[in-house]
Amino acid sequence: MSALTEINRNSDAYDAAVILRGGGSKLDLAGFDREAIGESIAFSKLPILVGIGHETDQTLPDLLAHSNFKTPTALAEFVVQRSANFESSVQQHVRQIARAAERLTATKRRMVQQLSNGFQQQINIQLFQSQRRLDTSAQLLRSASRQFLQGQSRNLAELSTVLDLLNPVTLLARGYALVSRNNQRITTSANLVSDDVVDIRFSDSTVKAKIL
């Protein structure tokens, strides 16, 4: 009864309680037929397994126990078999969990590989498109640069022609003359009066002239 009280106090630490005793005379087994022992078994928080005496023996614990066995050997075989079944079940669950983990890992690995391949494909597409845009931009830039330079060259040639036409030396070579007075160019006769002395520049020399 003390042992059962201690077991009930720490019931979370046990799976069951076992009461065993080998064979004996009726008088030897009579000690188990006490009411207090029966109450301890009946109010136990854990299942009580009983194996007392021989096959023909029956005691009060046999009637109140969760399970009773004809002999201690039968009870021991039950406990061993139950433990073996539990161990086998645990091992089976371990194998099932391991197989499930392997399948899940393989599935996740394939998903990761697919995502990786997808990312790499997207990156390759983006790089290809970016390279095409760069090539197109480079071609447009080269074409625009050529057109700009050609336009500027034409403008320079036209300006050069205009400057040549406006160059006083060119004008003088064509028969024109430049008239100035005191280094100030005279462009109209209204700026001259009688007795003014002017410089007349030709293509080959400059002469002085007096206005009448």
Buried (B, 14 or more C-beta within 10 A) or exposed (E): EEEBEEBBEEEEEEEBBBBBBEBBEEEEBEEBBBEEBBEBBEEBEBEBBBBBBEEEBBBBBBEBBEBBBBBBEEBBEBBEEEEEEEEEEEEEEEEEEEEEEEEEEEEEEEEEEEEEEEEEEEEEEEEEEEEEEEEEEEEEEEEEEEEEEEEEEEEEEEEEEEEEEEEEEEBBEEEEEBBBBEEEEBEEEEEEEEEBEBBBBEBEEEEEEEEE
